[in-house]
Amino acid sequence: MKNKIMLILTLLIAINFSGCVSRKVLLRKNKEVSFKPAEGGVIFSFKPKTTIFNPLTVNIQEVNQYKRYKKKPPQPVGFSGYYYDKTQGIYLYSLKLPEGTYNLSGFLGYLRGGQYYIAVNKIFDISEGKIIYIGRIGVDFSKAKRSYNNKVSIEDLYLEDLKLFKIKFPAIENIDILTDLVY
């Protein structure tokens, strides 16, 4: 009995620290969206042009030009950070982050059975109490000899993506979502 309890406890701790459970998730099946002081949200979608890539984590990194010596490493956000729409093959991401400037550095996932990293490098700003939309990130894979090359694009599909977000997360129905497509 003690061994079973220890095994379950160990698994729960491992899942919590592996990025599979994230406290950074903005939209869940909640009735309302709430922020702590100096916190905001970001939403975006991700659509691989083929179904051969399955994302595991998205890496977000704080960018602060005045504190270079305290540069923070990328923070992986795991499975609970997105919703997958099977009908359209789109991943919907929604994250809560402290106020500041961030870089969506990329996605780590599986491509044909092996791990693969897609670099994105999209910079965006988080403002207190605001939710911003940073675009739809697309990736197109082309097979080269023994490897894959990818072409990453960021498109402004605000109306289409917002419609999907509002269907899945009715809590944002009456919230103004800003766009941050400048960088």
N, C-alpha and C positions, 0 to 999 in steps of 0.2 A: 504493500500500500504506500509506504514512504517513497519507494522508487517511482511509482506512478505520479505522485504529487510533485516530486522533484523534476521529473521529466516534463510535466505540464508547465511548471513554473519556469524551467529553463527555456522551453519553446516560446512562452509568452514574452520573456525578456529578450530573446533573440529576435522575434518578430518586431518588437518595439524599437530596437536599436538598428535593425536592418533597413529602415526606411519604408517598410510596408505599412506602418501605421504612422500617419503624419498629423501633427497638430496644426499644420499650415493650410489645411484644406478650408477653403472659403465656403463653398456651397455643398451642403448635404441635403437631406430631405427635411430641413428645418422650415419652419413657417416664416422666419425672418432672418435677416442678415445683421449681425452685430460685430462691432469692432471694439478692441481695447483702445485706450488713448494712444495716439501716435502710430496707428496701424491702418493699413488700407488693403485693397485687394486688386488682383490682376486676373483676367480671364483671357484665354486664347485657345485656339484649336490646332490640331496637328493631323495632317492627312498624308500618309504615304501614298504615292501614286500606284504602288503595288501592295499586295497583302503579305509580302514576304518579310516585312519588318514588324516586329512586335516590341513596342517600347516598354522598358521596365522602370526606368527613372528619368526624370528631367532634372538637369543641374542648373541651379540658380545661384549667382554669386553677387554679393554686395560690391558695388563699385564706389569708391570714395577717393577722389583725387587728392584730398587734403590729408588722408591718413594712409599713405602708401605703406608705411612700415607696419600697419596693422591690417593689411589686406586679408580678408576672410577667404577661406577655401570654398569651393562650390558646395552647396547644400543639396544633396540628392533628395528628391521628393518621390516616394514610391507609389505603389499600386493605388492607394486610396486617394491620390491627388487628381484622378481623372475619371471620366465616365466615357465609355465607348459606345457609340451609336452604330450598331451592326448594319443597319439599312444603308447608311451612307459611307461607312468606313472611316468615321471621324472620331478622334479622341478629343474630348472637351476637358480642359484644365481650368481649375479655379483655385487660387492660392491666396492666403492672408500673409502679409509681410509687414515688418516695421517700416515706417516712413523712410524713404531714401531712394537711391539710384541703384538699379540692379542690372545684371547681364544674364540673360537666358543663354547659358553657354552651350547647351546641347542636350541630346537624348542618348541614353544608353539602352540597348535592347538586343534582341536576337535577330539575326539575319541568316536564314538557311541553316539553323542549328548552331551557329557560333555567335559570340558576343560581338557587337558592332557599335561604334560611337559615331553620332552625327553631330558635327559642330554647327551651331546656329549663330551665336554671337549677336543677339538682339538686346540692345540697351533700352531700359524703360524706367520711368519714375513712379514711385508710390507716394501718394499724398494721403494725409489723415482723413479717414472716413469716406474715401472715394474708391470706386471700382473703375479700373481702366481695361480697355480691350486693346491688345497689342497685335492682333492679326491672326491670319491662318498660315501656319507654317506647313509648307509642302516639301516633300522630298521625292526626287525621281532617281531611281537606281538604274545604272547601266552596267552591264556585266563586262568586265575587262578580263584579261587572262588571269585566272586564279584570284581575282579580287573584285570588289565592287567600287565603283565611283558613284558619288551622289551629287546631285544639284539641288541645293536648298533654296527655296523661295519663300517670301513673306508677302501675302496678299491682303488687301483690305476687303474682307467679305463681312463687314460689320453687320449688315441687316440679316444676311443668311445665318451667320453664326449666332447672333443675338436671338433669333427665332428659335434655334435649337436649344440654347441655354434656357430660354424662358419656358419651353415645353418641359424640359427635364427638371428645372429648378424654379418653380413658380414664385419663390420668395423674392426674386429680382424683377418681377412683373412691373412694379411701380418705382423702380430705382433707375436714376439716370446713369448710364454707363458711358464713361468718357473714352475717347480714343487717344492712343499714344503711338502714332506711327511716324514720328519725326526722325528718330535716330536711324 
